[in-house]
């Protein structure tokens, strides 16, 4: 009778009788690992090694530079480090005749880059965004200076500014004895000559940034503006340019960084002397120069860091707050 009941009702047979413990007869399956031990070691090295190098070469050196700014050290032995407090900063502000001209030149560098190559780069990006013929060729030609190193650009423009055989003096007829124009050696001209070379490179950089921003603009915005009867200038001013706010933030930050870290182009031109003093040049001359005043050079580097943070952080905070509200 029980065998017949079990055959007719298999579900009832599967339920254990009261008072007996339920036994799970399922065979546990092992967890299949997606990554082998070798994969985990490889990923650890790929992520850990760049992180270690970044911390060691960026953060540790930056913090060490801030600490050394309050000391005197000639770089020979750690026992030669002596704490002097704010003495380096007092000497820098009061007794260094090159400091304030260097600050002024960095400010001029930023103003020129933001007023000349940035609008020109935006103009080129707008034209190339119209998919004109040979746009790829134009993009490559304008972006080529960005690919070149600043040292190479400095050597190229040295040939252009050469008083005797340079292109500019040859064109304007100032390459004869007694009529030379010394674009690099004249303190009234050399800073502007270097800025022309820097602007030549910076224009292509801005063009690529704005071109990337324009490619992300919704085409429906242009169509809606066209249906409303807006012209090209009105569409750009009232529709396109407001959408480029994130790109403008990146452009501003990049331009500030470029103006503060300007070094190699000036150093190739004339070593940062006779009217082209920059804060980065002063840092290099004091740290690796003949005097090897590492503490004093670190103080200049800290001033450069503070200037960059004071300019960048408030603008970024304000911009991000506006984006969150919108």
C-alpha positions as CSV (number, residue, x, y, z in Angstrom):
1,X,0.0,0.0,0.0
2,X,2.8,2.4,0.8
3,X,4.6,1.5,-2.4
4,X,1.6,2.3,-4.4
5,X,1.1,5.6,-2.7
6,X,4.7,6.6,-3.3
7,X,4.4,5.8,-7.0
8,X,1.3,7.8,-7.4
9,X,2.4,10.8,-5.4
10,X,6.2,11.4,-5.8
11,X,6.1,14.9,-4.3
12,X,4.7,13.5,-1.1
13,X,7.5,11.0,-1.1
14,X,10.1,13.8,-1.4
15,X,8.8,15.4,1.8
16,X,10.6,13.9,4.8
17,X,8.4,12.6,7.6
18,X,7.9,14.8,10.7
19,X,10.7,14.6,13.2
20,X,13.4,13.7,10.7
21,X,16.2,16.1,9.7
22,X,16.2,17.5,6.2
23,X,19.3,16.4,4.3
24,X,20.5,18.4,1.3
25,X,21.7,15.9,-1.1
26,X,22.9,18.5,-3.7
27,X,26.5,18.2,-4.6
28,X,28.3,21.5,-3.9
29,X,29.9,23.0,-6.9
30,X,33.3,24.7,-6.5
31,X,33.6,28.5,-7.3
32,X,35.1,28.9,-10.6
33,X,37.9,31.5,-10.5
34,X,37.9,33.9,-13.5
35,X,41.5,35.1,-12.8
36,X,44.4,32.8,-12.3
37,X,47.2,33.6,-9.9
38,X,49.3,34.7,-12.7
39,X,46.6,37.1,-13.9
40,X,46.2,38.6,-10.4
41,X,50.0,39.2,-10.2
42,X,50.1,40.8,-13.6
43,X,47.1,43.1,-12.8
44,X,48.7,44.0,-9.5
45,X,52.0,45.0,-11.2
46,X,50.1,46.9,-13.9
47,X,48.1,48.9,-11.3
48,X,50.6,48.9,-8.5
49,X,53.8,49.9,-10.3
50,X,52.3,53.1,-11.9
51,X,50.7,54.0,-8.6
52,X,54.0,53.6,-6.8
53,X,55.9,55.7,-9.4
54,X,53.2,58.4,-9.3
55,X,53.3,58.6,-5.5
56,X,57.1,58.5,-5.4
57,X,57.8,60.9,-8.2
58,X,54.9,63.4,-7.8
59,X,53.5,63.4,-4.3
60,X,56.7,62.5,-2.3
61,X,58.8,65.0,-4.3
62,X,56.1,67.7,-4.0
63,X,55.8,67.3,-0.2
64,X,59.6,67.1,0.1
65,X,59.9,70.3,-1.8
66,X,57.5,72.0,0.5
67,X,59.4,70.8,3.5
68,X,62.8,71.9,2.0
69,X,61.4,75.4,1.3
70,X,61.8,76.1,5.1
71,X,65.4,74.9,5.2
72,X,68.9,75.5,3.8
73,X,70.6,72.7,2.0
74,X,73.4,72.4,-0.6
75,X,72.3,68.9,-1.6
76,X,75.4,67.1,-0.1
77,X,74.3,64.9,2.8
78,X,71.1,65.0,4.7
79,X,73.0,66.2,7.8
80,X,73.5,69.5,6.0
81,X,69.8,70.4,6.1
82,X,69.1,73.2,8.6
83,X,65.7,74.7,9.5
84,X,65.5,78.4,8.8
85,X,61.7,78.9,8.8
86,X,60.5,81.7,6.5
87,X,63.9,83.1,5.8
88,X,63.9,81.9,2.2
89,X,60.6,83.5,1.5
90,X,61.7,86.8,3.0
91,X,64.9,86.8,1.0
92,X,62.9,85.9,-2.1
93,X,60.4,88.7,-1.7
94,X,62.7,91.5,-0.6
95,X,66.2,90.8,-1.9
96,X,65.8,89.0,-5.2
97,X,65.6,91.5,-8.1
98,X,64.5,88.8,-10.5
99,X,61.5,87.5,-8.6
100,X,58.9,90.2,-9.4
101,X,59.9,90.5,-13.1
102,X,59.6,86.7,-13.3
103,X,56.1,86.8,-11.8
104,X,55.2,89.6,-14.2
105,X,56.4,87.6,-17.1
106,X,54.4,84.6,-16.1
107,X,51.3,86.8,-15.9
108,X,52.0,88.3,-19.3
109,X,52.5,84.7,-20.7
110,X,49.0,83.7,-19.4
111,X,47.3,86.9,-20.8
112,X,48.9,86.5,-24.2
113,X,48.0,82.8,-24.4
114,X,44.4,83.4,-23.4
115,X,43.9,86.4,-25.7
116,X,45.6,85.3,-28.9
117,X,46.0,81.6,-29.6
118,X,42.9,80.5,-27.6
119,X,40.4,82.5,-29.8
120,X,42.4,81.6,-32.9
121,X,42.2,77.9,-31.9
122,X,38.5,78.3,-31.4
123,X,38.1,79.9,-34.8
124,X,40.0,77.2,-36.5
125,X,37.9,74.5,-34.7
126,X,34.7,76.1,-35.8
127,X,35.8,76.2,-39.4
128,X,37.1,72.6,-39.4
129,X,33.9,71.4,-37.7
130,X,32.0,72.4,-40.9
131,X,33.6,69.4,-42.7
132,X,35.3,71.4,-45.4
133,X,37.5,69.8,-48.0
134,X,40.9,68.5,-46.8
135,X,39.9,69.1,-43.1
136,X,42.1,66.2,-42.0
137,X,45.1,67.8,-43.7
138,X,44.4,71.1,-42.0
139,X,44.0,69.4,-38.6
140,X,47.3,67.7,-39.0
141,X,49.1,70.8,-40.1
142,X,47.8,72.9,-37.3
143,X,48.3,70.2,-34.7
144,X,51.9,69.3,-35.8
145,X,53.5,71.9,-33.5
146,X,51.9,70.3,-30.5
147,X,53.5,67.0,-31.3
148,X,57.0,68.6,-31.4
149,X,58.8,69.1,-28.2
150,X,59.3,72.6,-26.9
151,X,63.0,72.3,-27.3
152,X,62.7,71.5,-31.0
153,X,60.3,74.4,-31.4
154,X,62.9,76.6,-29.7
155,X,65.6,75.6,-32.1
156,X,63.3,76.1,-35.1
157,X,62.4,79.6,-34.0
158,X,66.0,80.5,-33.2
159,X,66.6,80.0,-36.9
160,X,63.6,82.2,-37.7
161,X,64.9,85.0,-35.4
162,X,68.5,84.8,-36.3
163,X,69.7,88.4,-36.8
164,X,71.9,87.5,-39.8
165,X,70.2,84.7,-41.7
166,X,66.8,84.5,-40.1
167,X,63.6,84.5,-42.0
168,X,62.1,87.6,-40.4
169,X,65.2,89.9,-40.8
170,X,65.6,88.7,-44.3
171,X,62.0,89.5,-45.2
172,X,62.0,93.0,-43.7
173,X,65.6,93.8,-44.8
174,X,67.1,94.0,-41.3
175,X,69.9,91.5,-41.9
176,X,72.6,94.0,-43.0
177,X,75.4,95.3,-40.7
178,X,74.2,98.2,-38.6
179,X,70.5,97.4,-39.2
180,X,70.3,94.1,-37.3
181,X,67.2,93.4,-35.1
182,X,68.3,91.1,-32.3
183,X,65.0,89.4,-31.5
184,X,66.5,87.2,-28.9
185,X,69.1,89.4,-27.2
186,X,67.1,92.6,-27.0
187,X,65.3,92.8,-23.6
188,X,62.5,94.8,-25.1
189,X,61.7,92.2,-27.8
190,X,62.8,88.8,-26.6
191,X,59.8,88.0,-24.4
192,X,57.4,88.9,-27.2
193,X,59.4,86.8,-29.6
194,X,59.2,83.8,-27.3
195,X,55.5,84.4,-26.9
196,X,55.0,84.3,-30.6
197,X,56.6,80.8,-30.7
198,X,54.6,79.7,-27.7
199,X,51.4,80.9,-29.3
200,X,52.2,79.1,-32.5
201,X,52.2,75.8,-30.6
202,X,49.3,76.7,-28.3
203,X,46.9,77.5,-31.2
204,X,46.9,73.8,-32.4
205,X,46.4,72.6,-28.8
206,X,43.3,74.8,-28.4
207,X,42.0,73.9,-31.8
208,X,42.0,70.2,-30.9
209,X,40.3,70.8,-27.5
210,X,37.6,72.9,-29.0
211,X,37.1,70.6,-32.0
212,X,36.5,67.7,-29.6
213,X,33.9,69.9,-27.7
214,X,32.2,70.9,-30.9
215,X,31.9,67.2,-32.0
216,X,29.9,66.6,-28.8
217,X,27.3,69.3,-29.5
218,X,23.8,67.9,-30.1
219,X,23.0,68.5,-33.8
220,X,19.3,69.1,-32.9
221,X,20.4,72.3,-31.2
222,X,21.8,73.6,-34.5
223,X,18.6,72.5,-36.4
224,X,16.4,74.2,-33.8
225,X,18.3,77.4,-34.1
226,X,18.2,77.2,-37.9
227,X,14.4,76.8,-37.8
228,X,14.1,79.9,-35.6
229,X,15.9,81.9,-38.2
230,X,19.2,82.3,-36.4
231,X,22.3,83.0,-38.4
232,X,25.7,81.3,-38.0
233,X,27.0,83.9,-35.6
234,X,23.8,84.0,-33.5
235,X,23.7,80.2,-33.4
236,X,27.3,80.1,-32.2
237,X,26.9,82.8,-29.6
238,X,23.6,81.8,-28.1
239,X,23.6,78.0,-28.6
240,X,27.0,76.5,-29.3
241,X,29.3,78.5,-27.1
242,X,27.2,78.0,-23.9
243,X,27.3,74.3,-24.5
244,X,31.1,74.5,-24.6
245,X,31.3,75.5,-20.9
246,X,33.1,72.3,-19.8
247,X,35.6,72.7,-22.7
248,X,36.2,76.3,-21.7
249,X,37.0,75.1,-18.2
250,X,39.6,72.7,-19.5
251,X,41.0,75.4,-21.8
252,X,41.4,77.8,-18.9
253,X,43.1,75.2,-16.7
254,X,45.4,74.1,-19.5
255,X,46.4,77.7,-20.3
256,X,47.2,78.5,-16.7
257,X,49.3,75.4,-16.4
258,X,51.1,76.2,-19.7
259,X,51.9,79.7,-18.6
260,X,53.2,78.6,-15.2
261,X,55.3,75.7,-16.3
262,X,56.8,77.5,-19.3
263,X,60.5,76.6,-19.2
264,X,62.1,74.7,-22.0
265,X,61.2,77.1,-24.8
266,X,62.7,80.1,-22.9
267,X,65.7,78.1,-21.8
268,X,66.6,77.1,-25.3
269,X,66.2,80.7,-26.5
270,X,68.5,82.5,-24.1
271,X,68.5,80.6,-20.7
272,X,65.8,82.9,-19.2
273,X,68.0,86.0,-19.0
274,X,67.8,89.6,-20.2
275,X,64.1,90.1,-20.1
276,X,62.7,86.5,-20.2
277,X,62.9,85.6,-16.5
278,X,60.3,83.1,-15.4
279,X,59.6,81.4,-12.0
280,X,60.5,78.0,-13.5
281,X,63.9,79.4,-14.7
282,X,64.6,80.7,-11.2
283,X,63.8,77.4,-9.6
284,X,66.2,75.6,-12.0
285,X,69.0,78.1,-11.6
286,X,68.9,77.8,-7.8
287,X,68.5,74.1,-7.6
288,X,70.9,72.8,-10.2
289,X,73.0,75.9,-10.7
290,X,76.5,76.6,-9.4
291,X,75.2,77.8,-6.0
292,X,72.9,74.7,-5.5
293,X,70.6,76.4,-3.1
294,X,68.0,73.7,-2.9
295,X,66.0,75.2,0.0
296,X,65.8,78.6,-1.7
297,X,64.8,77.0,-5.1
298,X,62.2,74.9,-3.3
299,X,60.8,78.1,-1.8
300,X,60.3,79.5,-5.3
301,X,58.7,76.3,-6.4
302,X,56.3,76.6,-3.4
303,X,55.4,80.1,-4.5
304,X,54.7,78.8,-8.0
305,X,52.5,76.0,-6.6
306,X,50.5,78.5,-4.4
307,X,49.9,80.8,-7.4
308,X,48.6,78.0,-9.5
309,X,46.3,76.7,-6.8
310,X,45.0,80.2,-5.9
311,X,44.0,80.7,-9.6
312,X,42.7,77.2,-10.4
313,X,40.8,76.0,-7.4
314,X,38.3,78.9,-7.0
315,X,37.4,78.7,-10.6
316,X,36.9,75.0,-10.6
317,X,34.8,75.1,-7.5
318,X,32.6,77.8,-8.9
319,X,32.2,76.0,-12.3
320,X,31.3,72.6,-10.8
321,X,28.8,74.2,-8.4
322,X,27.0,75.8,-11.4
323,X,27.0,72.5,-13.3
324,X,25.5,70.7,-10.3
325,X,22.7,73.4,-9.9
326,X,21.9,73.2,-13.6
